[in-house]
Amino acid sequence: MGLFKRNPFGHILFLKRWLIRIAGMMTHARYKRFNTLEIEGSQIIRDLPETNVLFVSNHQTYFADVVAMFHVFNASLKGRDDNIKNLGYLWNPKLNIYYVAAKETMKKSLLTKILAYAGSISIERTWRADGQDVNRQVKFSDISNIAKALDDGWVITFPQGTTTPWKPLRKGTAHIIKRYKPVVVPVVIDGFRRSFDKKGLRVKKKGILQSMQIKQPLDIDYDNESIDAILEKLEYAIEQHPSFLKVIPKEELLAYEAENEKRRYSYKGKIGG
């Protein structure tokens, strides 16, 4: 009976465990050998409660960011201090880690469907679909699924909803925080955009220093702080508030814009073709 035990989403835990193990073994070198991942905050992970924890992070690729977090979180829980040495931490991974992702992204291929089974909470984006701007209502089932995941364990979310830096945060994250009162842990990542392609599946460049900083949980007055106040607190915590633009070197800003322009041109070419 234990062999077919399922989580609240109906996923068989035995299968999920092996998917995480295999995916972890296949991706470990991307953060340990091809590139270097500098980690800060492992002890914070070990001090967290078992459930109702919401990780909020800036976003640089579709999948490499969250895969790195699976590595770091599990390594930290197995006693690694700010490193992911020795893959033994994958043998018995934490199975109640989930991440929020766009439904259209997670249905695109067999690989993304496998990644979804490993922990995705797939939602319909209200502002973007198939590369086009849209305006649609939030689905209650999406919110209830995030609540279900928080009740079962930890949830990773990228509140900007895009890999483009310094974009405004979506208010839905703040509404979830006010309603379900999770422990909110900020995570700041860097280097993934330079290391990987946009999907985070292909190593684009080797020898890059990647970083992941796990910060102390935020002090939030769930009942009295406004949605806008919570959003601003999140923006500062994940270092995506507009004020951070003032300290970014001009050359780096130009490089980001050139990369975004290249992506826009590439997308238009696909549409035109």
N, C-alpha and C positions, 0 to 999 in steps of 0.2 A: 504493500500500500504506500510506504514511504517513497518508493521509487517514482511514483507518479504524483507526488504531492505538487500542488499548483499554488501560484501566488494569486492575489486578488484579480489579476487580469487573465487568469486561465492559463498562464505559461507554466509548463512543466519545469520545476526547479532543477531536476537532474540534467535536463537538456540545456537549460540556461547556464548551469555551472560549467558544462563542457564547452559551450560556445564562448564563454568569457575566458576560459583557460586557453583555448585554441587561438582566439583573437589576440589575447595577451602575448602568447608566445610569438605570433606572427608580427606583432607591432613593436615589441620591446626594443629592438635594435634602432628604431626610428628616434628613440629618445635617449638611448644609452650608447650606441656605437656610431651611427651615421651623424648624429647630432648630440648635443649635451643638454640635459634638462636640469636646470638649477631650481631647487625646491626650497620653500620656506614655509614653515607652519605645520609640520607633521604632528606636533603635540596637540595642536588645536583640534585636529581630526580625532585624535584618541579621546579627547575630553567631551565630545559631543554625545547627546542622547541617541538612543537607537532609532527613534522615529521623529517625525515632524521637524526635519531640518531642510531648509531651502538654501542651496548654494546659488548665488547670483554672480555672473561673470561676464566680462567683455568677451567678444566672439571674433575669431580670426579665420577659422576654416569650418566646414560643415561637420567633420568627424574627428580630425586629429586632436582638437581641444578636449572633447569629452572622453576620448580613448585615453588620453594622458591622465585625465582626472581619475578614471577607473584604476589605472596603474598606481597613481600617487595615493589615492584613498586606501586601497587595499594594502599597499606596502606600509603605509603609516599605521594601519590597524594591526599589522603583524610585527610592529616594533621597529621598523626602519625609521631612522632619523634623517629626514630630508634627503632620501635617496631611494632608488628603485632597484638596488642591487639584489641579486639572487632571486630568480623567478619563483621560488618556493611560495611566495605570498599568494600566487594565483591558484594554488591547489585547493584552497578552501575560501573562495572569494565571498565578499559580502553580496548577497543576492538581492537585497532590497534597495539597490541604488537605481534610480530612474533619471531620465533626462528628457526635457521637453524638446520636441522637434516638429518641423512642418510635415504634415501628412503626405503632401505631394512628393517631398524629398524621400521619405521612407518607403514609398511604393515604387520607386523608379527601377529597381533591379533586384536580382536575387540577393546580392551582397547587402543592399540596404535593408531588405526584409529580414535578413539574418541579424544585422545590427539592431534592428527594431525589436526583435525577439529578446535580445540581450538586455533591453531596458528602456526602450523608447516609449514616451507618452506622446503619441502622434496627435497633433491638433491642426485644425484648419486655420490658417492665418487670415485675419480679418482685413488686412491691408494690402496683401500681395498674393498673386497666384499665377503660376506659369510665366513669370517674368513681367506680368502686367499689374498695374495698380488696380486694386478693387476696394470696395467698401461694403462689407457684409457684417451681419450680427455675430456676436460671440455665441458659440454653441454651448449650451448648458452642459452637455455631455463631456465636453473638453475640460471645463472647470471641475466637474465632479470627478473626472479621472485624475486630475492633478491632486485633488483633495484625497482621493483614495490612495494615491502613491505616497503622499505625506503621512497619511495614517499608518501606512505599512513600513515606511522607511525614509530615505533621503531622496531629494529631488534636485537636479541640476537644471538651471534655466539661464538663458541668455536674453535678458530683458530688452536689448536693442532689436532683437529679431532680424538682425542682418550682420554680415561680416564686415561691413563698412564701418570704420571707426568714427567715434564722436557723433553718432546719430542719437536722436532723442530716445529715451526709454519708453516702452509701452506701458500704459497705465494699468493694464491687466495684472502685471506683477504686483503692483502696490495694492490693488484690490484683493488679491489672493493673500498677501501678507496681513492686511487688516482683518480679513474674514477668518483665516485659519490660524493666525498667530504662531507661525513657525519660528524656530531659531534661524536667523538669517545670517549666513556666512559669506562674506565677499571673497571673490577669487579674482586675481589680476594675472593675466597671462601675456606673454610677449614672445616673439620669435617664430611663432607657428606660421604666420603669413609668409615669412621669408623662407621657411623650411619646406613647406608643402604647397601643392596646388590648392585652388579654392575649395575643392571638395575635401581635401585633407587625406586623400587616398594615395597620392603619389608624392615621393620625396623629390622636391624641385631643386634643392640645393643642400649640400652636405657641409658639415663643419660649422653649423649655426648654433649659437648659444640661445636655447629656449629657456624661459623662466615661468615659474608658477608660484605666486605668493598667496598663501591662504591667510586671511586676516581674522582677527578676533570677531566673534558675533556682534552684530550691531545692537545698540541700545535703542529700542523702538517703543514708543508709547502707542500700542495698537489701538487703543480706544480714542485717544485725543489728537494724535497727529493726523494731518490731512493727507490725502493722496499725493498732492504736489510736494508736500514736505518729505514724505517717504521717498518719492522719486528722486528728489534732490539729494537726499542722504545716500541713496543707492548710486547716483551718478558720481558723487565724490568718492564713495567707497571702492568702486571698480575703475576709478580714474578715467571716467568718460564725461565729466562735467566740462562745458565749454571753456572754463577758465584754464583747463590743462592745455588747451591749444596755444596759449601764450608762451608756454615753456617748451614746445616742440620745435626743434630746428626747422627752419624754412625748407631746407633741402629734403627733409623727411616728409614734410607735408606735400611738396611737389611730387615726390616719388609715389605717395599714396594716390594722389589725384591722377597721375599718369597711368597707374595700374587700374584704377577704376574706369578711366576713359577707355583703356584697352578692352576691358570686360564689356563695356557698353557697346563698343564697336563690334566685338566678336558676337555678341548676342544679336545685334541688328543684322549681321551677316547671315546668321543661321535663319532668322526670320525671312530675310530676303531670298535665301536659297530655297 
